[in-house]
Amino acid sequence: MAEEDVPTVGETVVCKVKQVLNYGAFVELVEYKNSKGFVHVSQVATRWVKNIRNHVKEGQVRAAKVLSIDRQRNQIDLSFNKVSKNAQRVRIEAWKQLKRCKKLLEILAKEQGKSFDQAWEEIAVPLLEKYDSLGEAFQNIALLGEEAAEGISAKWLKPLIQLVSKNVPIPERTIKGTLSIRSVKPNGVDIIKQALQKAEKTSKNIEIFYSGGGKYALKAKGPDFKAVEKTLNSTAETIIDAIKASGGEAKFERSE
């Protein structure tokens, strides 16, 4: 068992279930070459396990925590029940995202007549110095182009941007807030309605809904978080100014 082919104790790894027995499950650690692990039946679920096959099945991809590593016996002990459902979802999605990114690098390297290792060294390594993951880097490149690909040499830059733009979806950001509006004028309903309609027409990617009790939900969408946040705040300010100018009261609160 080589040093580079094993994880560390406490690490959360992605594994594929290869064999399920009454006393536990044997798995393959998909991110570590030739590494296999074992999940004892006591580590399969947080509650008592009557039938292990009700909790784990062959072919499943799961996230597990590394409990111990015995190099002499070539054994890695793992636990499924020490990884929450949310942590498992996030970890597996990160692994899938990395696989997709590596595949794009393979395609790019082939198109440019270079090796994958060279593409990784000259593209992935510089990007990972700036971003937490390759997936995050590619999403930013898809959104911002050259600005987000700082450190990438000219020979890779345009082909990378073209490939990423075609194959990496830009995630949509959504930010919400609530406007509380009050007007005691006889035509208060019309004043509020006009202020909201004007704001909705002049602001891009904004939606306004009445939620009852003099409260209005504002929702802004878009690929750039800062731009979406700016749209939401400016729309709220526009409405508040219009309501106050007409003698009413209004305040805005961002939703968490």
C-alpha positions as CSV (number, residue, x, y, z in Angstrom):
1,M,0.0,0.0,0.0
2,A,1.8,3.1,-1.3
3,E,1.6,6.4,0.7
4,E,0.0,8.2,-2.2
5,D,-2.6,5.5,-2.7
6,V,-4.3,5.9,0.7
7,P,-6.3,8.6,2.4
8,T,-5.7,9.9,5.9
9,V,-7.6,9.0,9.1
10,G,-10.6,11.3,9.6
11,E,-10.9,12.1,5.9
12,T,-14.2,11.7,4.2
13,V,-13.8,9.6,1.0
14,V,-16.0,8.5,-1.9
15,C,-16.3,4.8,-2.3
16,K,-18.2,2.3,-4.4
17,V,-19.7,-0.8,-2.7
18,K,-18.3,-4.0,-4.2
19,Q,-19.5,-6.7,-1.9
20,V,-22.1,-6.9,0.9
21,L,-21.9,-9.6,3.6
22,N,-23.8,-10.1,6.8
23,Y,-20.9,-8.6,8.9
24,G,-20.1,-5.7,6.7
25,A,-19.4,-4.3,3.2
26,F,-16.2,-4.2,1.1
27,V,-15.7,-1.0,-0.9
28,E,-13.4,0.5,-3.5
29,L,-12.1,4.0,-2.7
30,V,-12.7,5.6,-6.2
31,E,-10.3,8.5,-5.6
32,Y,-7.3,6.4,-4.6
33,K,-5.8,4.0,-7.0
34,N,-6.0,0.3,-5.9
35,S,-7.3,1.2,-2.4
36,K,-10.1,-0.9,-0.9
37,G,-11.8,-0.5,2.4
38,F,-14.2,-2.2,4.8
39,V,-17.3,-1.0,6.6
40,H,-18.3,-3.1,9.6
41,V,-22.0,-3.7,10.0
42,S,-21.9,-1.5,13.2
43,Q,-20.8,1.4,11.0
44,V,-23.4,1.0,8.3
45,A,-26.2,3.0,10.0
46,T,-26.9,5.0,13.1
47,R,-29.5,2.6,14.3
48,W,-29.5,-1.1,14.9
49,V,-29.1,-3.1,11.7
50,K,-31.3,-6.2,11.3
51,N,-30.5,-6.7,7.7
52,I,-27.5,-5.0,6.3
53,R,-28.9,-5.1,2.7
54,N,-31.7,-2.8,3.7
55,H,-29.0,-0.1,4.3
56,V,-26.3,-0.7,1.7
57,K,-26.3,-2.4,-1.7
58,E,-23.6,-3.5,-4.2
59,G,-22.9,-0.8,-6.8
60,Q,-23.9,2.1,-4.5
61,V,-21.6,5.2,-4.4
62,R,-21.3,6.4,-0.8
63,A,-19.3,8.8,1.2
64,A,-17.5,7.3,4.3
65,K,-15.2,8.5,7.0
66,V,-11.8,6.8,7.4
67,L,-11.6,5.3,10.9
68,S,-8.2,3.6,10.8
69,I,-5.5,2.4,8.4
70,D,-3.5,-0.8,8.9
71,R,-0.7,-0.8,6.4
72,Q,0.6,-4.2,7.4
73,R,-2.7,-5.8,6.8
74,N,-3.4,-3.6,3.9
75,Q,-6.8,-2.6,5.4
76,I,-8.7,0.6,5.6
77,D,-11.7,0.7,8.1
78,L,-14.5,3.1,7.2
79,S,-17.8,4.3,8.6
80,F,-21.0,5.3,6.8
81,N,-22.8,6.4,9.9
82,K,-20.3,9.1,10.8
83,V,-21.2,11.1,7.6
84,S,-24.5,13.0,7.6
85,K,-26.8,12.9,4.6
86,N,-26.0,16.4,3.7
87,A,-22.3,15.9,4.0
88,Q,-22.6,12.8,1.9
89,R,-24.5,14.6,-0.8
90,V,-22.0,17.5,-0.9
91,R,-19.0,15.2,-0.9
92,I,-20.3,13.0,-3.7
93,E,-21.3,16.0,-5.8
94,A,-17.8,17.5,-5.4
95,W,-16.4,14.2,-6.6
96,K,-18.7,14.0,-9.6
97,Q,-17.9,17.6,-10.4
98,L,-14.1,16.9,-10.4
99,K,-14.7,13.9,-12.7
100,R,-16.5,16.2,-15.2
101,C,-13.7,18.8,-15.0
102,K,-11.0,16.2,-15.5
103,K,-12.9,14.9,-18.5
104,L,-13.0,18.4,-20.0
105,L,-9.2,18.7,-19.5
106,E,-8.8,15.3,-21.2
107,I,-10.8,16.6,-24.2
108,L,-8.8,19.9,-24.3
109,A,-5.5,18.1,-24.0
110,K,-6.4,15.8,-26.9
111,E,-7.6,18.7,-29.1
112,Q,-4.3,20.5,-28.5
113,G,-2.1,17.4,-29.0
114,K,-0.9,17.5,-25.4
115,S,-0.9,15.0,-22.5
116,F,-3.5,15.2,-19.7
117,D,-0.6,15.6,-17.2
118,Q,0.6,18.7,-19.0
119,A,-2.9,20.1,-19.2
120,W,-3.4,19.5,-15.4
121,E,0.0,21.1,-14.6
122,E,-0.6,24.2,-16.8
123,I,-4.3,24.7,-16.2
124,A,-5.6,23.0,-13.1
125,V,-2.6,23.8,-10.8
126,P,-2.7,27.6,-11.4
127,L,-6.5,27.7,-11.1
128,L,-6.4,25.7,-7.8
129,E,-4.1,28.4,-6.3
130,K,-6.9,30.9,-6.8
131,Y,-10.1,28.8,-6.4
132,D,-11.2,26.1,-3.8
133,S,-12.1,23.6,-6.6
134,L,-11.7,23.1,-10.3
135,G,-15.5,23.2,-10.6
136,E,-15.6,26.7,-9.0
137,A,-12.9,27.8,-11.4
138,F,-14.6,26.6,-14.5
139,Q,-17.9,28.1,-13.5
140,N,-16.2,31.5,-13.0
141,I,-14.5,31.1,-16.4
142,A,-17.9,30.3,-18.0
143,L,-19.3,33.5,-16.4
144,L,-16.4,36.0,-16.7
145,G,-14.1,34.6,-19.4
146,E,-10.4,35.7,-19.4
147,E,-10.8,37.7,-16.2
148,A,-11.4,34.5,-14.2
149,A,-8.5,32.5,-15.9
150,E,-5.6,34.5,-14.6
151,G,-2.4,32.5,-14.7
152,I,-3.3,30.4,-17.7
153,S,-0.8,30.6,-20.6
154,A,-2.0,32.0,-23.9
155,K,-1.7,28.7,-25.7
156,W,-4.5,27.2,-23.4
157,L,-6.6,30.3,-22.8
158,K,-8.9,30.6,-25.8
159,P,-9.5,26.9,-26.2
160,L,-10.2,26.5,-22.5
161,I,-12.7,29.4,-22.5
162,Q,-14.5,28.0,-25.6
163,L,-14.7,24.5,-24.1
164,V,-15.8,25.6,-20.7
165,S,-18.4,28.0,-22.1
166,K,-20.0,25.2,-24.1
167,N,-19.9,22.6,-21.4
168,V,-20.1,24.2,-18.0
169,P,-23.5,25.6,-16.9
170,I,-23.5,28.9,-15.0
171,P,-25.4,28.5,-11.7
172,E,-28.2,30.9,-11.0
173,R,-28.1,32.8,-7.8
174,T,-31.3,33.7,-6.0
175,I,-31.6,36.3,-3.2
176,K,-34.8,37.1,-1.4
177,G,-36.1,39.8,0.9
178,T,-39.3,41.2,2.4
179,L,-40.7,44.7,2.0
180,S,-43.2,45.9,4.7
181,I,-45.3,48.8,3.3
182,R,-47.9,51.0,5.0
183,S,-49.9,53.9,3.6
184,V,-52.8,55.7,5.3
185,K,-53.6,57.8,2.2
186,P,-57.1,57.3,0.7
187,N,-55.4,56.1,-2.5
188,G,-52.7,54.2,-0.6
189,V,-53.4,51.0,-2.5
190,D,-52.8,52.7,-5.8
191,I,-49.6,54.4,-4.5
192,I,-48.2,51.0,-3.5
193,K,-49.3,49.3,-6.7
194,Q,-47.7,52.0,-8.9
195,A,-44.4,51.9,-6.9
196,L,-44.1,48.2,-7.2
197,Q,-45.0,48.1,-10.9
198,K,-42.5,50.8,-11.8
199,A,-39.7,49.0,-9.9
200,E,-40.6,45.7,-11.5
201,K,-40.4,47.2,-15.0
202,T,-37.2,49.1,-14.5
203,S,-35.3,46.3,-12.7
204,K,-34.1,43.2,-14.5
205,N,-34.4,39.7,-13.1
206,I,-36.7,40.8,-10.2
207,E,-40.0,39.4,-9.1
208,I,-42.4,40.8,-6.5
209,F,-45.2,38.9,-4.8
210,Y,-47.7,40.0,-2.2
211,S,-47.4,37.8,0.9
212,G,-50.1,39.3,3.1
213,G,-50.3,41.7,6.0
214,G,-48.7,44.6,4.1
215,K,-45.7,42.5,3.2
216,Y,-44.2,41.9,-0.3
217,A,-41.6,39.3,-1.2
218,L,-38.8,40.4,-3.5
219,K,-36.8,37.8,-5.4
220,A,-33.8,38.6,-7.6
221,K,-32.1,36.0,-9.9
222,G,-28.9,35.9,-12.0
223,P,-25.5,34.2,-12.4
224,D,-23.5,36.9,-10.6
225,F,-24.1,37.0,-6.8
226,K,-22.9,40.6,-6.4
227,A,-25.0,41.8,-9.4
228,V,-28.1,40.0,-8.0
229,E,-27.6,41.5,-4.6
230,K,-27.2,45.0,-6.1
231,T,-30.4,44.6,-8.1
232,L,-32.3,43.4,-5.0
233,N,-31.1,46.3,-2.8
234,S,-31.5,49.0,-5.4
235,T,-35.1,47.8,-6.2
236,A,-36.0,47.8,-2.6
237,E,-34.6,51.4,-2.2
238,T,-36.5,52.6,-5.2
239,I,-39.8,51.3,-3.8
240,I,-39.1,52.7,-0.3
241,D,-38.2,56.1,-1.7
242,A,-41.4,56.2,-3.7
243,I,-43.6,55.1,-0.8
244,K,-42.0,57.6,1.6
245,A,-42.3,60.4,-1.0
246,S,-46.1,59.7,-1.0
247,G,-46.3,59.9,2.8
248,G,-46.2,56.2,3.5
249,E,-43.8,54.0,5.4
250,A,-41.7,51.1,4.2
251,K,-38.7,49.0,5.3
252,F,-36.8,46.1,3.8
253,E,-35.3,43.0,5.3
254,R,-33.0,40.5,3.5
255,S,-33.9,36.8,3.9
256,E,-31.2,34.5,5.1
